[in-house]
């Protein structure tokens, strides 16, 4: 059940005042269908007591601390209520309009707890702030906040469909990933052209499409290591060439001297060569396992959206 108290001529005005009061039950359908009456004066007193942050002057309003520190199920109700009087533009979802900076930051924090990224835009005309949902988070917003009963639900679904078609060419990974990929390439004998030098030197982020290209090369090399299977000394050289590594590197991987690898490739060691070949194969396959796990870790980072940081400022903690 929702109780709304408004003050002002329009929803977009600075004088607009909105308080949402809800009662949660385990069953969401029961909660939505609860039409029990609540005494008006008792409700106002309860809001004054429990949520003093929203009962202040418009310039001082904040999201209630009890909501900011509560569970996701309760936090979810704030964006739902906000959406009920938000605005759907042609290219974006404006969740919160004409509010102050601290209130906008509170709503942004609430959205982050729901796994939804947003950005705050300052409107210099009336010195207010707006909270926009980031395009690639619209599917999460529709799934976790929007309700089927909302008359604009179809428009939200259209936003969701459009967001999946947007090219994410500017998405990036942290600079540390460059060092990880260089280490992987060197460990697999892949030639490296020093492409990531500036990324590491100047702490530049790595474009996601560039990272995908290098990860594909690394995965191809790992597959070759995993399929390394010399049958006889005569095939050892060709198998090693496929890996793109030297005799010295193969010996280092397998824990033997380079001369032993060279002698084995020339057909040495007689009947013992077969057993040695099997040991080489097992060593190479075992060597590639950590590389596969590391690539999986880096690929998991691609599922996140990393924001570019242009500047960092230190703020004194005045204990307020």
Secondary structure, 3 states (H helix, E strand, C coil): CCCCCCCCCCCCCCCCCCCCCCCCCCCHHHHHCCCCCCCHHHHHHHHHHHCHHHHCCHHHCCCCHHHHCCCHHHHHHHHHHHHCCCEECCCCEEEEEEECHHHHHHHHHHHHHCCCCEEEEEECCCCEEEEEECHHHHHHHHHHCCCCCCCCHHHHHHHHHHHHHCCCCCCEECCHHHHHHHHHHHHCCCCCCCCCHHHHHCCCCEEHHHHHHHHHHHHHHHHHHHCCCCCCHHHHHHHHHHHCCCHHHHHHHHCCCHHHHHHHHCCCCHHHHHHHHHHHHHHHHHHHHHHHHHHHHHHHHCCCCECCCCCCCCCCCCCC
